[in-house]
Amino acid sequence: MRPLTRALPLLVWIALGMILSWVSIYAFWFAVWTFHSVPAARACDAVGSFILTPARAVFRLAGADQTEIFFDPISFSGTNGLILGVLSYAAFRAIWKRPEA
């Protein structure tokens, strides 16, 4: 039963990170279609760019350029989702299993 209490939340965090990353890739277009305003589109683009920072750093270290995000968005969002999911899971475990004072 112990692996389910550790592996399942990790997989859920990774899946949520991947979904958030995929939405962040297309945040600018979602904002344009939804809000029809330049300030909203720029704000959503800024938030999306911030969320995608870990994968951009990894892909930059691997030698990819800035257009790689649009050539293969699934692997880009998967990489970013993995990074965000592991970091979120680590924070979740630190808060959830914190020893009582």
C-alpha positions as CSV (number, residue, x, y, z in Angstrom):
1,M,0.0,0.0,0.0
2,R,3.0,2.3,0.6
3,P,3.9,2.6,-3.1
4,L,0.4,3.9,-3.9
5,T,0.6,6.6,-1.4
6,R,3.9,7.8,-2.9
7,A,3.7,7.0,-6.6
8,L,0.1,8.0,-7.3
9,P,0.5,11.6,-6.0
10,L,3.7,11.9,-8.0
11,L,2.0,10.8,-11.2
12,V,-0.9,13.1,-10.5
13,W,1.4,16.1,-10.0
14,I,3.3,15.3,-13.2
15,A,0.1,15.0,-15.1
16,L,-1.2,18.4,-13.7
17,G,2.2,19.9,-14.6
18,M,2.0,18.7,-18.1
19,I,-1.6,20.0,-18.6
20,L,-0.5,23.4,-17.1
21,S,2.5,23.5,-19.4
22,W,0.4,22.6,-22.5
23,V,-2.1,25.4,-21.7
24,S,0.8,27.8,-21.1
25,I,2.2,27.1,-24.6
26,Y,-1.0,28.3,-26.1
27,A,-1.9,31.0,-23.4
28,F,-1.4,33.9,-25.8
29,W,-3.9,32.5,-28.4
30,F,-6.4,31.5,-25.7
31,A,-6.3,35.0,-24.3
32,V,-6.7,36.6,-27.7
33,W,-9.7,34.4,-28.5
34,T,-11.3,34.8,-25.1
35,F,-10.6,38.4,-24.0
36,H,-10.0,40.2,-27.3
37,S,-7.6,42.7,-25.7
38,V,-3.9,43.3,-26.0
39,P,-3.2,43.8,-22.3
40,A,-4.9,40.4,-21.4
41,A,-3.0,38.7,-24.2
42,R,0.3,40.1,-23.0
43,A,-0.5,39.2,-19.4
44,C,-1.3,35.6,-20.3
45,D,1.8,35.3,-22.4
46,A,3.9,36.6,-19.5
47,V,2.4,34.0,-17.2
48,G,2.8,31.3,-19.7
49,S,6.5,32.2,-20.4
50,F,7.2,32.1,-16.6
51,I,5.6,28.7,-16.2
52,L,7.6,27.3,-19.2
53,T,11.0,28.6,-17.9
54,P,12.3,25.2,-16.7
55,A,11.8,23.5,-20.0
56,R,13.2,26.4,-21.9
57,A,16.4,26.2,-19.8
58,V,16.6,22.4,-20.4
59,F,16.0,22.7,-24.2
60,R,18.5,25.6,-24.4
61,L,21.1,23.4,-22.7
62,A,20.4,20.6,-25.1
63,G,21.0,23.0,-28.1
64,A,17.5,23.7,-29.2
65,D,16.5,27.2,-30.3
66,Q,13.4,29.3,-29.3
67,T,11.2,27.8,-32.0
68,E,11.5,24.2,-30.7
69,I,8.4,24.8,-28.5
70,F,6.2,24.9,-31.6
71,F,7.9,22.1,-33.5
72,D,7.2,19.5,-30.8
73,P,4.8,21.0,-28.1
74,I,4.0,17.6,-26.6
75,S,7.6,16.8,-25.7
76,F,8.1,20.4,-24.5
77,S,5.1,20.3,-22.3
78,G,6.0,16.8,-21.1
79,T,9.5,17.9,-20.1
80,N,8.2,21.0,-18.4
81,G,5.4,18.9,-16.7
82,L,7.9,16.5,-15.4
83,I,10.0,19.2,-13.9
84,L,7.0,21.1,-12.4
85,G,5.5,17.8,-11.2
86,V,8.6,16.7,-9.4
87,L,9.1,20.1,-7.8
88,S,5.4,20.3,-6.8
89,Y,5.5,16.8,-5.4
90,A,8.6,17.6,-3.3
91,A,6.8,20.6,-1.9
92,F,3.7,18.6,-1.3
93,R,5.6,15.9,0.6
94,A,7.4,18.5,2.7
95,I,4.2,20.1,3.7
96,W,2.0,16.9,4.0
97,K,4.5,14.8,6.1
98,R,6.0,17.6,8.1
99,P,6.8,16.5,11.7
100,E,4.6,18.0,14.4
101,A,6.4,20.4,16.8
